[in-house]
Amino acid sequence: MKDILSELENRRAEARQGGGAKRVEAQHARGKLTARERIELLLDDGSFEEFDMFVAHRCIDFGMEKNRPYSDGVVTGWGTINGRMVYVFSQDFTVLGGSVSETHARKICKIMDMAVANGAPVIGINDSGGARIQEGVDSLAGYGEVFQRNIMASGVVPQISVIMGPCAGGAVYSPAMTDFIFMVKDTSYMFVTGPDVVKTVTNEQVTAEELGGASTHTRKSSVADAAFDNDVETLAEVRRLVDFLPLNNREKPPVRPFFDEPDRIEDSLNTLVPENPNTPYDMKELITKVADEGDFYEIQADFAKNIITGFIRLEGQTVGVVANQPMVLAGVLDIDSARKAARFVRFCDCFEIPLLTLVDVPGFLPGTSQEYNGVIKHGAKLLFAYGEATVPKVTVITRKAYGGAYVVMSSKHLRGDFNYAWPTSEIAVMGAKGATEIIHRADLGDPEKIARHTQDYEDRFANPFVAAERGFIDEVIQPCSTRKRVARAFASLRNKKLQTPWKKHDNIPL
């Protein structure tokens, strides 16, 4: 018996060594942790239960039968984050470069199947050289199996991808189908074709960092949701994100203890909106003053900054926030902001996370660039996302809500539950100056008349009361009481049920 136990421990020790001391040293020298170190940081102490530690590949081509390391380049299993179950896989770059073989992919598929069956999130830590070339089509088939699991798990359990090294070629499509992607600055990258192929095909000279680094994907492409300085910080932020999310689509998000009064009055909000309608202000101030303890977890903070997305808690319960940002492009909607917000709204609706929408939007960004690149279709994505969402929806209009953008931003007409407005809000087809120049085109040569007409338009329409008279606004509220009113609104909607017509699935304008 002792011999068997000794052999078990020896085999476990061999598996835990990964690719050996030299390769682990090289991994550390690049500022990266090993696959197992990452899992230890991500999960609660002592909670990790590993599967398939002794799995080895079955390839016998190119001399591979002589190199069959345990775990086959990926560590898989389950554990807990703050006591709540998650499934995790972590690719091990020290073992055959973390390359994906048939058995490597099978290990990932196994825990993804278990996650769906047991209703728990999947967290994938990616650090891989790509497909294992020696296995040829078997490796590609393995990727395809993983992709299919991503699709089947979408909207069922949250999926989070953490890019902590290279992720190239077909490998990028698995993270692309997950709900959130985090990257590590300077040590991770994602691209379909690498710099060498780009140079050969298009003659462009570009570095791996420029082509697919963290800065590129958080600021330009919107592929990644956030990037952090190192592995430790990134994994801490993943833990923080998981705390906001439900385990699956049949459970409510977790309720956390809170130490903030739901009816807290914030007098400073009464002066948040400047008297000059063209003067910007920071919408994040409103978000943090509405949130429990001022805690706001922003998503895609570096992309399309004219709209803000992220999570707060109200009375300890998770709420998704979408807000126009007057500090950037006056808060207009454009292609990038519509795509960013639409994806976030759809995620929240998948997982029963209520939506708070804070509106100060002068319209859609005009111009040939926007039109040529399909702002109509992209703007319709956000419209569609809000219209199909059945979760509780509370909207607060703080200042401008003009034209189609007013409708798009979770208006009453898109099944908004509570639609509030501040006294400073203006709900109209367009601003007073533009409207006057169209209505009174004949008087354009007389500045005095135009000024009078503009003033008359402002007096009649540059306020929330016309919309309130029609019932499109439920209440004009005092800015200082926004937290109280919003918290009470969401409390009243906790048992909301909304049925939609049967369909196989919708056809969102992609």
Residue, then its C-alpha position, 0 to 999 in steps of 0.5 A: m500500500k505504501d508503494i502505491l501511495s508513494e507512486l501517487e505522490n510522485r506522479r502528482a509532484e511530476a504533474r505539478q512541476g509543469g515543464g520543469a524548473k527551467r521553463v518555470e524560471a523562464q515564465h517568471a522572468r517574463g513577469k508571468l505566473t505559472a498556470r497553477e500559481r494563477i489558479e491559487l491566486l484566483l480561487d479561495d485558499g484550498s478550494f481547488e479540486e483538480f480534474d485530469m491531472f494525469v491526462a497525456h496526449r496520444c500523438i505518436d507522430f514526429g517523435m511525440e510519443k517520447n514526450r508525454p507530460y502529465s496534464d498536457g498543458v492545461v490545468t482544469g477543475w473547480g473551486t470557489i470565489n468568496g464561497r461561490m463555485v466556479y469552474v476554471f481552466s488554466q493553460d500551462f505555457t511551460v508544457l509544450g508552449g500551452s499548445v492545444s492538442e486533442t486531449h488538452a481540448r477535451k479537458i477544457c470541454k469536460i469542465m465546460d460541460m460540467a459548468v453548464a450542467n451544474g450552473a456555475p461560471v467558467i473562467g478560462i486563463n489563456d496562455s498558449g502558443g496555439a494549435r499543436i502542429q504535430e497533431g494536425v487536424d485533431s488539434l483543430a477539431g479540439y478547438g472546434e469542440v471548445f467553440q461549440r461549448n462556448i456557444m452552448a454556454s452563452g447566456v446560460v453561465p457567465q464566461i470570463s476569459v483572462i488573456m495572460g500570454p499569447c492567444a493567436g490564430g483560431a484560439v482567439y475565437s473562444p475568448a471572443m465568444t465569452d462575456f468578458i475578456f481581461m488582458v495583462k499589459d505588456t505580456s498578453y496579446m491576441f490576433v488572428t494572424g501574427p506580425d510576420v504573416v501581416k508583413t508577408v501578405t500586406n507588407e505592413q510593419v507592425t509589432a505584436e504589441e501594436l497588432g494585438g496588445a492590451s492597449t490595442h484591444t481595450r482602446k481601439s478594437s473593443v475586443a477586451d474589456a479591461a487591461f491590468d498591470n500584472d497577473v496578480e492585479t488581473l486575477a484580483e479584478v476577476r474575483r471582484l467581477v465574479d462577485f457582481l454576477p449570478l452563478n447562472n441564468r436561473e439565479k439572481p445575482p448575489v446580495r451583499p451586506f451594505f452599509d449605506e442608507p437607501d434613502r440617502i440624500e445627496d444635496s450636491l447633485n442639485t448643482l451637478v448639471p451646469e446652468n449653461p446647457n453646453t457645459p460638460y459635467d462628469m456623469k461618473e459623479l452621479i453613478t458613484k453617488v447613487a451606488d452603495e458605498g460609491d462602489f462602481y465596477e466599470i466595464q470597457a472604461d478605455f473604449a467609446k468613453n462617450i458612454i459608460t457601462g458597469f456594475i454598482r450595487l443598490e441595497g446590496q443587489t447588483v445593478g447594471v449601469v449605462a450612462n451617457q458621458p457629457m465629458v466626451l463628445a457631449g455624450v452623443l451616441d455613435i457606432d462604438s458607443a452603441r455597440k459597447a452599450a448594446r453588448f452590455v445591456r444584452f449581458c445584463d438581460c441574459f443574467e437577470i441583472p436590472l438596468l439603470t440608464l442615466v441619460d444626457v444625450p444630444g443625439f447621434l453623431p453626424g457625419t459621412s464616416q458614421e453613415y458609411n460605417g453603418v451607424i444606422k445598423h449599429g445604433a439599432k443594436l442598442l435600440f434592439a437590446y433595450g427593447e428586448a430586455t425583460v429585466p427591471k429597467v429604470t431610467v433617469i434623464t438628467r439633461k438632454a434627451y433629443g430625437g431618436a437617441y431619447v427613444v433608444m436610451s431605455s425610454k418608456h416606449l421600449r418597455g421602461d418600467f420607471n422613467y424619471a427626469w430631473p427638472t433640468s432635463e429637456i426632452a425634445v426632437m432636437g435643440a431649440k436653435g436647430a428646431t427654430e431654424i427649421i420651423h421659422r426658416a422664413d425668419l432666418g434673416d431677422p436675428e431678433k425674431i429668431a431669438r424670440h422664436t428660440q426663447d419661445y421654443e425653449d420655454r415650451f419644450a426645453n423641460p420635462f413637463v411636456a413628456a410628463e403630461r403625456g405619461f412618458i415620464d413617470e415623475v420629475i424628481q429632485p436630483c438630490s433624491t435620485r438614489k432614494r427614488v431609484a432604490r425604491a423603484f428597483a425594490s418594487l420591481r424585484n418580482k417583475k415577470l414579462q412574457t415575450p412571444w415565442k421565437k426560436h431566437d431573435n435576429i438582432p441587426l448585427 
